[in-house]
């Protein structure tokens, strides 16, 4: 018997066409096209729900939270769900849902790097692949997955690495989970830990600041002034920062603002290794929390979820310090 899969559309390039003289813009034909897509009928029984039709940069954490609530409510009538999304913010939305969704049924994100007006468009193949993964018996209890370019990645690890290539989405550190082959879905591994932080609310006022050579503390000062609950700092290498931002970091910590240090490198984790001033070990002793191998945008999402669940810096800090990934 065919599985029953819900496709939830949110917008993005996968739902866009070129409209002269405006360029590539959203159109209202995508959801209806999916309802009459013959290749999908061969895979599963399909229903389509248009959650939104916005460009990916318009997605924000509040909308992500509402999307998660919608999926948890609707998926009870289905065997799995596929979410079509814009590529620019897909990794953040997928990761938030990975943390807060209550369901253990397959939830798969997919997207397109090329609009429906371009040669070699990748959207249709990605959608069929995502539905096949959602309908697979092996896909349950694996967390939220991302299917692009015939590859299956975890929402936690996947990142967009190129602005235009169809193979942009990869998991640089740990590699893919599986592949979409013509005859079957093949999984090679599971995540060691599926992290869940169940909450019905989030705290959007979390900032992300990237270190660069010679910077000062003005952005951290602005975050403090604007009442940020936490600041994610993308540091150099193993977790080292310019000397000139230390006074601002110390001021934030005094005001009970959580500072989480991650690396701006593409792979690898931060470590309390360097003991010189502004090195990772030095900063940890000052009260900065090391964020493991999670990258800046996703650590920001995680903190939003943690503050939504616990509501105070003390419990959030306790969670982070007790989390083995950090």
Buried (B, 14 or more C-beta within 10 A) or exposed (E): EEBBBBBBBBBBBBBBBEEEEEEBEBBEEBBEBBEEBEEBEEBBBBBBBBBBBBBBEBBEBEBBBEBBBBBBEBBEEBBBBBBBBBBBBBBBBBBBBBBBBEBEBBBBBBBBBBBBEBEEBBBBBBBBBBBBBBBBEBBEEBBBBBBBBBBBBBBBBBBBEEEEEBEBBBBBEBEBBBBBEEEEBEBEEBBEEBBBBEBEEBBEBBBBBEBEEEBEBEBBBEBBEEEBBBBBBBBBBBBBBBEEBBEBBBBBBEEEBBBBBBBBBEEBBBBBEBEEEBBBBBBBEBBBBBBBBBBBBBBBBBBBBBBBBBBEBEEBBEBBEEBEBB
